Amino acid sequence: MGSSHSKSYRLTEDIRKPTIGTTSLSADEPSTNKRHHHGFDPDRDAKKIHSACKGAGTDEKKIIEVLSSRTAEQRQQIKQQYKALYSKDLEEDLKGDLSGNFEKAVLALLDLPCEYEARELQKAMKGAGTDESLLIEILCTRNNKEIVNIKKAYKRLFDRDLESDVKSDTSGSLQKILVTVLEATRDETRQVNAELAEQDATDLYKAGEGRWGTEELAFNVVLAKRSYSQLRATFQAYKMVCGKDIEESIKSETSGDLEKAYLTLVSCAKDCPGYFATLLHQSMKGAGTDEETLIRILVTRAESDLPAIKEKFQQMYKKSLAEAVRSDTSGDFRKLLLALLH
């Protein structure tokens, strides 16, 4: 891909300074741009998918070929073109022809990431009981712009306010941190203020380890509002002040969903690609595969930090993400995921 030495340098740079979303991923642009090199033609793509669906039997290979090699924006254009040509929704036609995890993954690809995430959040909250882990995984790992886009998509798709729904579906400390994260007011500059890091570290110590009963407000403000580079400095200062890692303190002072939310925020500040690599690994280890998580991460991160996640996965588990996916999935579902990882 040319200038590989500068690229590998940039990638390690990015892993060392993880920022989620697309901001720091200039290093990976060549690999995302591969999706454009055919001279994108939505008309041709729409016709190709239509021919794959009509008649007896479906040509899954064609569907995989088109959808896996286009960006989310391009897939929106294919959907519009399909509707214009055949007066039918592409999703509806595919739903009728596909099934199982392959269908789920294809439908996920036909949404913009923010729409897909909005649907996932709605699914996590509707009906009896709430899937708090899913709320935490999505809301505690996105940058400001992504959160704003998810809120807009949620309003557009369900005509409801995401923040109100989260408030009515959660309570107590978890509700507070999720609402703070939904404000999307994290500082996203790169400057680190050493004095602030020490001050925050001291405040966190006083709020947690330093007294009985954790005072969450300090944690919420620091973990949801400070920039990732600032947080990394704070965690170092915390270790000096307290003699242990921030994660240890969170584990000893909190439990359940609040603990999970705080640890997710810490993990993303330290190394977001590593956080997603771990989730992917967990979704595939042991008996049975958590396909929903596989789909969610591969589809929503495809155009942001997937290259960094792949690299991290390789480092952490000594095998490639593609290998893990290959041995844990099958059929057209496997083919589609591998095409996305390509």
N, C-alpha and C positions, 0 to 999 in steps of 0.2 A: 504493500500500500504506500510505498515511498517513505522516506524519512522515518524509518521505524525507530531509530534511536531516540529521536525527539518525542515520538509518540509514547514509547514506553516510559520515558521520563515524565511526560505529562500525566500519564495514568497513575504512576505511583504518587505523583504530586497530588492528584485528585483524591487518591485513597487516603492520603495523609490528611487532607483538608476536606473532609466530605461535606458537600453542601447538597441538599436534596433538591430535586427539581432539575432544571436543565442548566442552571447558571454556570456551574464550573465545568460543564461537560464539553467544552470546545474540543478537548482532546479526542472525544469519541465521535465528533461529527462525521468524519469519513465513513464510519461504519453505519451511521444512520442514513447517510445520503445514498448508500447503495440502493436504497429503496426508490430512488428517483431515476436510476440511470437508463431505464428502458424507454424514456420518452413517454411519460404517463398519459394514457388516453382513457378517460372514464367511460367513454362510449364503448370502446373495444372491450374493456373489462366487464362492463355490465352485460354485454352480449355473450361474453365468454361464460360468465356465471349462469346466465339464463340457459345457454345451451347445455351446461353441465347438469341442470335440474330438470330439463324437459324430457319427456319420453320415459321409457321404462328404465329404472335404475338411475343412480346419481353418479356423476363423475367427480368423486371427492378430490381427486388429484388436482383437477382444474381449479376447484374452489380454494384449495390450500395454496396453490401456486399464486393466484391473484391476491388473496387476502393477506398472506404472510409477507408479500414483497411490497406492500404499500404502507404509507403512513396513515395515521388515524384521520388526518384531514382529507387525504386522497380517498379513503374509504367512504367518507361522507359524500364526496362528489360522485362516487360510484352508486351510492344509494339513491341520490337525487336523479341521476341519469337513468337508473333502473326504473324508477317510478315514472319518469317522463316517457320512457320507451314502452313499458308494459302495463302502466296504470295499476301496478301492484307494489306493495312494500317488499323489498328484498328480504327483510327479516321474516315476513310471513311465509314467503315461498321456501326459504331455507328451513324454517321450522317444520314445515310439512315434509321435507325431504330428509332431514338429518335427525339424529337422536343422541341421547346420552351425553357424555362429557365433550364429545366432538361438537355437538350442537351448542352446548354451553359456551365453549371456547370461541366458536365462530360468532355467536351472538355478542359475546363480550367484545370481540374485535370490531363489530359494527357500531359500537358506541364510541364517542370520544371518551378518553380516560375519566374525565370529570363526571360524565354522565353515568358511566359504569360504576364509579365509586359512589355516586349519589344513590343508584339503585341498590348497591350492596348495603349502604347505610340504612336505607329504608327497610330492606329485608331484615336487617339486624334488629330493627325496632318494632316491626309490625307484628300483630298477633300477641299471644300471651308470652311473656318472658322476653328478655332482651339479650342479644349476643354482645356482651360488653367487650369481649376480646376483639371482636371485629371493629367496633367503634374505636377502640384504642389503636388498633393496627393502622387504620386509615387516618384518623384525625391527628394522632401524635407523631406522624412521620412526614407530613406534607408541609411544603413551604407556604408562605403567605398567599402567593398568587394561586397556588393549587387549591388552597382552602376557599379562597374567594370564588374560584371557578366551580368548585363542588357545591358551594352554597347556591350559586346562581342556577346550576344545573338541577339541583334539588327543587328549587322554586319552579323552574320551567317544567320539570317532569311531573311533579306531584302537587303543584300549586300550594306548597306548604313551606313554612320557615324551618330550616334545618335546626337552628339553635333552639327554637321552641320545642321541637320534637325531642331533641336530645335532653332538654330540661325536663320534659314530662316523662321521659323514659328512664332517667337515671336519678340518683339522689345523692345527698351527702357530699363527701369529699370528691368522689369520682365526677359527679356532676360539675363541681366547681372547676376542676382542672380541665375538663372537656370544654366547658363554656369559655374558659380563659384562652384555650388553644383556638377555639372557633373565632375569637376576635381577630385573629390573623394580624397581630401587631408585633411579631417578632422582629427584632433588629436584624437586618440582613447585611450589615456592613462587615468588613473584614478586620477593622481595627480592634486591637485588644487593649483594654484599660486595666492595667495591673492593680491599681488601687481598688477599682470596682470589684475585681476578681477576689481580692482579699476581703473586702467588705461583705460581698455576697457569701463567700465561704464561711465567714464568721456568723452571718445571719442564719445560714442554713444549719450551722452547728448549734447555735442557740435554739433554733426552732425545733431541731430534731434530737440529736444525741444529748444536747446540753440540758434538756429538761424533760419532765414526764409529759407524755401526750404530745404528739407532734403538732406544731403550729403550721398548718398547711399553707397558709397564705404566702409565707416567704418562699416556700418551695414552688408554688404555682407561678408566682411572679418571675422568679429566676429561671425556672425550667421552660416556661412558655414564652418569655419575652426577650431573653438575651440571645445574642447571635451564637451560632455554633462555635465560632473561634473563641468568643468570650467565655462560653461555658467550659470549653476545654481548659482554659486558664483557671477558671473557678474550681474545677475538679482537682487540678493540681494543688491549688492553694488549700483546698479542703483537706487534702491528704496531709498537708503540713500542719494545719490547725488541729486536725482531729486524730491523725495517726492511722486513719483507715480510709479505704475507698468510699466514695459517695454511695456506690451500689450496696456495700455492706451495711451502711447506716440505714439506707432506704429499706433493706430487707429486715433489719432488726426493729425499725420503727413503724413500719406500715405492713399491711397484708392485703391479700385479695386483689380486687381490681385496681385499687389506688396504687398498690405496689407495682402492678403490671404497667400502669400508665406512666408512673415516674421512671421506671426502669427503661421503658420504651423511649421516653424523651432523652434520657441520659445516653442510651445506646445510639440513638440517631445523631446526637451531638458529637459523639466520639467517632462513629463510623457507620453511616447509614447503609452503604452497600453491605457491610458485615451483618447488620441487623437483618436485612432481607435474605442474605445468603443463609443465615441461621434458620430463618423461618422456612425457607425452601427445603433445607436439609431435614428439618423436623417433619415437614409435610410428607416426606418420602421414607423416613426411616421406620423400621419395625414393620409389623404386619399392616397391610392396607395403606392406601395412599389418600391423602387429603387433596383431592383434585381441585376443589374450590380454591384453596390457597394457591396451588400451582397456577391455575388460570389467572387468578387475581394479580399475582405478582408479575408473571411474565407479560401479561397484556398491559397492565398499567405502567410498568417500568420500561417497557420496550423502547420508548423514545427518550427516556431520560438517562437513568444510570444502569441499565442492564449490562453494558460492557464491564462496568466496574464491579457489579454484583457477580458476574461470571468469573472475573479474575479473583475476587475474594473467595468465592466458593472453592475454586481450585486450590488456593492457598490453605484454606481451613480444613478441607476434607480430602485433599490429595487425589481428587478425581474431578473431571470436568462436570459442569452442570448438565451438559448434554448427555454424558454417560449416565448420570444419575436418573435423568428423565427417561432415557432410553430403557434402562432396566426396570423402571417402575411404572411405565404406562404401555399401552398397546394400541394397535390399529391406527385409524385415521387421527385419533386424538394425539397419539404419539407423533405421527408425521407432522401434524400442524405445530405442535410445541417445538419440535426439533427445527422446523423451518423458521420459527420465530427466533430461535437461539442462534441460527446460522450466522 
